[in-house]
Amino acid sequence: MHEDVLMKAGLTLREVNVYTLLRTQGELMASEIAKKAGLIRTNVYDILESLIQKGIVSSVIRSGKKYFRATDPEKLVDYVNNQKRDLDEVSSDLIKILSSLKPVHADAKRPVIEVYEGKEGMKTILEMSIRESLKTKKEILGISVQQEKCRLLAGPYHVRWYKDREKFKIKSRYLMSAEENIIPVQYTQFKILPKEAKNPNELFIFGNITTQFFFTGTLFTAILINNEEITSKYRDYFSFLWKLIR
């Protein structure tokens, strides 16, 4: 279990083994580490150098012999936090760079169509809905919203998504099927669709993006259309239905 956590923190499997060995057995020479870990000594030196660079292993010389030891666990936390800060900076720089790299023959009006699948696909769309809603200052709209299926698929993230919407005060309006159990949410209005107007697949509209959700048994697929003109027409269609329903 701890191996998975340490590898997620940025260590390789061999680094995890050596670091764990030093944490549990204290100071060791490279030859002892190689023997206990079943590694070639030259490889051990490379691993130790990498761990020293990360700040989670140090060395000391006693009686002419070099010993290695794991530093305080807080050093590993510091390393992870530094990695996170570096990634945040890279992410910010990437957004700036990629925004400036536009195709030579790009057509601004041409729709961008993407397909998302499964739990991760659902999470990606929900995250996108927060980001795009904040950017465009437009409310989230839903037709034939299937809250229960979305909740079961996204799991705990679905609750976090609702909390993020409340945190940023993102307004929403949902047209629900009569058989759907409504989950009250702050900043969200609900109306019930008449049976004859029910859409078998959910339409989820945010920013300048329109998505259609398809639930087939336990499978989930979404088609995303990123286009302001198309989404504007879907927003008009939603407004027509909203006014029609008392």
PyMOL commands that set and color helices and strands:
alter all, ss='L'
color gray80, all
select helices_A, chain A and resi 2-8+13-25+30-37+41-53+73-100+118-136+147-154+156-167+195-197+228-244
alter helices_A, ss='H'
color red, helices_A
select strands_A, chain A and resi 57-62+65-70+112-117+140-145+172-176+188-192+202-206+209-216+219-226
alter strands_A, ss='S'
color yellow, strands_A
deselect
rebuild
show_as cartoon
